[in-house]
Amino acid sequence: MKKPITFLLTLILVCINLTTANASLTLTPNKDNPTLDFKILAGYQDSGFLDIKNTSSSDTIEAEIYAVDSTRSIEGYFAAKSKTSVQDSLGKWTTLTPSTISIEPGQTEKVEFNIKLPKDLTPGTYSGAFVVTKANKINEIQTNSTAVNITTRVAYPFFVQVPGDIKIDYNIYGFTLDQQKALNTFKYQIENNGNIALKVKPKLTIKDSPNLFYNKELEAKTNTLYKDEKIENQIRYFDKPFIGHFNANLKVDVYQYNIIENEEIFLETFTLQTSFWVIPWQFILLLIVLVIIYITIHILIVKQQKNIIKKADKYITQSGDTIHQIANKYNCNWKKIAKINKIKPPYAIDENTELLIPNKCKKNASS
């Protein structure tokens, strides 16, 4: 009983600290360098300043500032590596002074950074992120003798373009539709094997095979790929048709992207295609179950009808007989006699015709 209560209290304190910590620190470029995009030759360096602000109205914060390489989130968006990850580029080449600082409530502190590039660095566009963070330690509650530590961080991207010979080399491939999960997702791979930044702008069109009834365009996000990056782009497909065979056509416009100048130069359009079936298996299964139920009921009715015919008495009609007279004779409903003998309106009966009389009617008559 003690462990669940401890865990619950820990979660409550975690939530409280997260809500108070999220808005405590901000990181922005200093007015002396309003952008964090740099053009630096290999073997050279550049520097600038960051503004770190404590937005809290009451707490003094011990802040740590550092640089890391960029990475990609699961959804393919720009993200910052953790401090403990291996840093291979800007996270390794960038230093900050001071790296830790105490900031009073409502105050802004200026932190200098220096980017020093290796001499043998290949030309291209490199990406990273400046990060400011603080650690909140909850000492009051411990679980299995281990204190809970919560770290929140604010990241700001920065880019370095190293001038030199341009290498354009990329590939787009592997266009498929993943229908295994709850959300149907189109996927394709993008590789930037060159040393420049690329911008890819996809446009997806889906049509039915006869190209008569279904024509839909899906929105897809624009991606920026940096030097030697490979990502899997995903396009969610919510409004899926009910049934049929469909063709998906993906057109991807590829641009050379100059981050420093914010310029795009069109390179080419990639076209990828895939086809897929939409089969409502649940509906088909339900339909099969209903058909089985119908057939079963029909078989039971036919079997019951044969049993009634088998046990029925036989009567040879005489001159002047009517179906109503015969029904009265056997103390039976005339409609039952008409049904078992398949007599239709106006229910006329010929002489010397063999009629079947339901078993129950015969017994009633004999009694």
N, C-alpha and C positions, 0 to 999 in steps of 0.2 A: 504493500500500500504506500510505503514511503517513497519508492522510486517513481511511480506515476505522478505523485504530487510534486516531487522535485522537478520532474521533466516539464510538467504543466507550468510551474512558476518560472522555469527557465525560458520557456517559449514566450510567456507574457513579457518578461524583461527584455527579451530579444526584440519583440515587436515595439516596445516602448522606445528602446534605444535606436532602432532603425528609423522610426518616425521622427525622432528629434535630430538624428544625425544627417539625414539626407540633404537638408538645406543648410548645413552649418558652414560648408566651405565652397568657394567658387574659385575657378582658375580661368584667367583671360589674358590675352596678349597685352603688354604694356603699351601706352600711347606712343612710345618711341619706336616701336615696331608693331604696327596694328595688324599685320598678317604674320603667319608663321610658315610662310613658303619661302624657301631660300634656293639660290643658285650658287653653288660652291664648287670650285675646281678640286680635283683629287689632290690630296696632300695639303690642302688649305683648311682654314677654319673660319667660322663666323659666330657671332654672339648676339644676345638680345636679353630682354627682360620679360618676366611674367608677373602679373598681379595676383596675389593670393589674398582673398578676403574671408574674414570670419563674419558670417551673417548672423551669428548668435547674438542675442542682446544681453547675455549674462555670463557665458562661459568662456574662459580663456582656453584656446586650443593649441595643443602641440601638434604641428603639422609636419608631414614628411613629403618632400617633393622629389620626384625622380622621373627619368625617361625610360620608355620601353619600346620595343619593336611593335609594329601593328600585326594584327592577325585578322581572321574572319570569324564571325559568329556562325552558329549552326544555320541560320537563315541566309548567310552569305553577306552580311553587313560588315562594315568596318568596325574593328574592335581592338582593344589594347591588350597585349600580353600581360600576364601577371609578373610581378617583380621577381619571383623565384624561377621563372622560365629562363631558358637559355636565350641570351640577347646576341644577335648576329650582325645587326646593322646600327641604326640610330640609337637604340637602347644601349649599345656598347660604346658608341662614339660621343655621346652627349653627357656632360657633367653639369651639375647645378650647384650654385653657391649663394646662400647656404643650402644644404640638403634637408636640414630640419630647422624649424623656426617656431617660436611661440608667438601667437597672435591674440591680441586683446579683443574683447567683444566689439563688433562693428568696425574694426580696423582693417586696413589693407597693407600688406607688406610686399616689397619689391624683391624678386629673386632673379639673379642673373643665371643665364645658361650659356654654355659654350659647346659648339659642334665642331669637332676636329676629325676630318676625314683621312683615311689611310692613303698613302701615296699611290698604291697599286690598285685603287678602287676603279672598277669598270664604270663607264658612263651609264646613266639611267636615272630613273626617278625612285627615290627611297622614301618610305613612309614610317612614321612612328607616332608616339603620343606622349605628351607630358601628363603626369599623374600627381595629384595631391591627395593625401589620405590621412586619416587619423584612426587610432585604435581605441576602442571602448572595451574595457575589461570589467567583467562582472565577477567580483570576488566574493559576493555574499553567498552565491549558490554554486556548488560543485557537484558534478556527476562522475562517479567512479574516480574521484580525486583529480579530475581534470577541469580546470576553469574554462568557462565559455568566453571566447574572444570574438568580437564582431569588428570587421574592418570594412568601412565604406570608402569609396574613392570617386574622384571626379577626374575625367580624362579629357584632354584637348589634342586633336590631331595636328601634326606638323609634317612638312614634306621638304625634301632636299633634292634638287635636280643637279646632277653632275654632268656638265657639258662634255661632248665628245661625239664620236661617230654614232649615228643612230642605227639600231638594229631592230627591224620590224619582223617579228616571227610569232604567229599565234595560230590557234586552231579551235574550232567549235565543232563538237561532235556529241554522239550519245543521246539523241533526242528520243525520249520514251515517255509513256504515261504510266504512272504507278497507281494501280487501282486496288492495291492490297490493303491500304489503310482506310480509315473512315473518310479522310479528305483525299480526293483524287488530285494528283499532282503531276504536272508535266515537269520533266527534268532534262537538263542538258549540261554538258561540261564545257568550260572555257579555259583555255591555257594561254597565258602570255609568256612566251619564251624569249621575247625581246627585251630591250633595255629601256623602253619608253612606257608611259602610262597609256592605257587604252580605255575608251568608253564604248560600251556595247548597249545598243538600244533595241530590244526585241519587240516584235509584234506578232501575235499568235492569232490565226484564223482557223475556225473549225467549221466544216461543212459536212452534210450527209453525202453518202456516196453518189446518189443520183444528182446531187447539187440542186435540189428543188425545194426542200422544206426547211432546212436548218442552216443558218449562217450566223456565226457568232464570233466576235472579236474579244479577246481577253486582254486586260491590262497587265503589263509586266514592268517590273522596276528596271531602271537604268543602272548598270553596274560599271564601276571603275576598277580596272585591274592594274596593279603596279608591277614593277619588274619581277619576273620569274614567279608570278602568281598563278595558281590554278584554283578555280572555284566551281561548285555545282550550283547553277541557278535553278530556282523552282518557281513555277507558276501555278497557283491554286486554281482548281476547276470546280466551282460550286454549282453552277446551273447546268447540271448534266442532263441530257435528254433522256427520255424514258426507255427507248429501245431503238436498235438499228446499228448500221455500220457507218463509221465516220472517218474523215481524213483531217488531220491536223497539219497546218502549214506554218512553219516558224521562219520569219524573216528577221535577221539580226543585222542591223547597221553598225559597222565598226568604224570608230574614229580614233585617230591619233590625238592624244590629249596633252596639251601643255598646261600643267598645273600652275606654273608661275604666272603665265599670261592669261590663263583661263580661256585658251583657244582650242577649238576642235577642228581637225582636218579629216574629211571623209576619206575612208580607205576603200571599203567595198561592202556589199551586202551578201551575207551568208544565208542560204535557204536550206532548211531541213524539213523533212516530212516523216510522218508516221501515221498509221491507221489503227483503229481499234473498234471493238464491238462493245455495245452497251446492252447487256442482257439482264433483265430484272428477275434474277433467280428466285427471290422471295415470292414475287407475284406468280411466276410459273409454278413454283412448288404449291402455292395455295390453289392454283387452278387444277393441278394434278390431283390434289386431295379432294377437291369438289367433284371432279370427274369420277374418281374412285367411289365416293359416297353415292353419286347418282347411279352408277352402274350397279352397285351393291343393292340399292333400294329397288332398282328395276328388276334385278334377278329375283329378289324376294317376292316382288309383286307377281312376276310371271310364274314363279314356283307355287305361290298361293293360288293363283288362278287355275293352274293345272291340277292342283289338289282338289279344288272345288269341282272341276269338271269330272275328275276321276270318281268322286263320291256322289255325283249328281244322279237323280233318277231320270228315266227317259219316258217321254209321253208322246204318243202318235196323235197328231191333231185330226179331228173329225170335221165333217161338214158343219159350217156355222160357228165353229170355235173362234173366239177372239182372245186376245192376250189377257184382257181383263177377266173374262170368264174362267180361263185356266188358272189365273192367279187366285181368284176367289175359291176355286175348287181345292186348291192346295193351301189355302189360307196363307198366301204369300204376297209380297209386294210385287206388282206387275213389272216395276222397273228392274228388279233383280233378275227376273226371267228374261227381260229384253236385253239386259247387259250380258248375261252369260251366253245367250244365243246370238248376240251381235245383231239384234233386230233394230232397224232404224225407222224413224218416222216415215210413213204414218202408221207403222207397227202392224201392217197387214200380215196374215198368216195363211199359207196355202194348205189345202187338205192333204193328209197323209205325210205331213212333215214331222220329223223327229225333233222334239224339243227336250232340252235339258232342264230339269227342275232342281234347284239347289237342295242340298241334303237337309238342311234345317227346315225348309218349307215342307218337304215330304214327311218329316217326322211330325210336324205340326198338324198336317192333314190326317195322318194315321191316328193321332191322338184324339 
